[in-house]
């Protein structure tokens, strides 16, 4: 059971979500988290990273990490196509500092409005992704759509912890005798 | 209203910076005085420093600070007058007083509304009691000795009294101070409110009478409401010294004419006053009578006296007194009156003072944030200029290329100049440890001499700030665990006084800080036993000596048998190592049992912009810090296949393929595909270790703006950061030290 965030309460009964497609499935993410949407281009690979980290991009002079969302969900990632985009998300790290992180999606659709009554709680099981990644289920025309909890999907704490494990696996132990 | 609050906040900020700087300076002077107790110059500096703190604290109404500082200042004043002399006790007392002032200032800034805490007050009272003992030594019969050296001599109350050698009849009868002040017209424009000075004056004494002179006031039509036209004659009942009263007006001295006469001044002083003031003599005289400063008789006498005596006397107008010359001015008064020193001597002294002031003014205080912004902007400029250069090369227009080349050169110069703005000398940080060493060595009953070498070595301010704590840990450790007690030292044939040396120097793009002591050294047996006990290593693990020494950096490792309040919580060295890591630096330890221990810290000079060397591995570009690059050589196929070492002009040098380290499949595959292709080795050197990095292609120099990779990549090894290339792509910066550690 996830609670709506503070921002969603303050914006009244209607919340706005950006919808996008990943592996033929539609997801929504609250627009208050979204900084911008950019074309998939000029990505630099960071060596020794697990495959859900696509690399980094230069976003107006800042180096921003980009997450391969499909791999983060432990799904197969599609080939990069014409409509592949990077959604830049603003999240807070554990120290309360604002951090920009990009996530790769197949197609960006539109912004929709959902009334609170159209948002159901996350299902306990049966979803294709981890339960804590789901903020709720949005209903549009009797179809259900996963609304992502980006603070969990892109948790800096978790990402850096996983990269650490990946790093230890690939690094010979010689460098860390002590 | 808001503006006023802003001004106040801004002023407070200045006070915060100024007071911390002054307090640090005071500590430094005190420690220096310990070595040269007879250095008058130092005593003068000390007095001035404390005096300035008192003055500014007074301006903000930090009464606790002022009250305490005043007593400390008085003791220093006596030191200056050679009425008391420095000894160990007084030294300790003054150092403690400095700490107390520092605490009081911190308290005032944090929560001036709340009264100071009990412990702080008790310490204060104890210190005051001790300070007063020194004040009481002063004998009332001490005579005034004014020589050319004691330039900054200021009259204390009793001295003023002594100065009054003329017969009683020559003196006026009132018991109050008399203050004449005429504010300049522009005083309001300069941000000073005359009223606030009078309010502050009331904290020094009681205003008995105050006459406002309106003679300068123009007719209503001509009044400019932003100018000040008023003069004031004030009678003040106060036990404060002339200096303390003058100090009230310290900040407005440049914008006013100020005359202060002490109680029962000579009549001739009043005569001078009357003539020096801009108003009509009679008008002034009547004002003085009306305000009770003079009686009618005295006024008449004063005016007569004038005719007789004025030629012989030098009238000292205080019109031109600038802020920091107040003490000189007060002294002028005395010296010239008494004809002890001739005028030219005084001029020389004043000139000297001026020169000192000019040197001080050559630096400008800039907000660190602004400087950070500037450096970021220059970073963007560097990237932008790289981009321009790339585009210009594509056009192949000679003229454009020439201009761009010029531009690039200028950008490089701007980059260097900007970065140098943030470079500070490490000496200030080092000097702070003198106090630590002094106090700790006294506490522990050890004799320790702290030597500082290379204090003028410069490095980035952001690095300096972060290195201070780790250094403190290391020094404390060295003092606590390293240095033996004097009796043990003599028993081991060492000199009783131990030496701890702090040294800083530059070495190929890094700054190196060494902390060396001639103490007991690290005992490998104890270290190993302790590490096994704490489960850091297993009992049958065989370690080399350097590896054993490095055990002290392991988390949860502490050898102190008992926990002292100085070190020994078992977190110190671990934290030191982490902090230095965070600065992309390295720490190493070298120790000889019985001979001493030395720690070597290597840090990058700056965390902002470096010269880089760009290389290609597979599809990716990497940047190697140019300062660490020794040379580039070709590696032939034969050698490449043979393994991990090559012969570099008779030297055995290990090398690694970056493609293997970074698991770059593109490069690995192409390596396998093409027999007979050339390999390039970039030879890098760090901390005396050489290693080769095999790359696919050399791309040349690149001005590298270091961009942090962010927290997602905080555990990534082998990469120290990222940079943006001229093409707008991101390239990784190679962490040479960690790679070298891997191969060596």
Interface residues (C-beta under 8 A of the other chain):
Chain A: X42 X44 X45 X46 X47 X48 X49 X53 X55 X56 X57 X58 X61 X62 X63 X64 X65 X93 X99 X101 X156 X159 X160 X161 X163 X164 X167 X170 X171 X172 X174 X175 X177 X178
Chain B: X379 X380 X383 X536 X547 X550 X551 X553 X554 X619 X620 X661 X662 X663 X664 X707 X708 X709 X710 X711 X712 X713 X714 X715 X716 X717 X718 X719 X722 X724 X728 X729 X730 X731 X732 X738 X741 X742
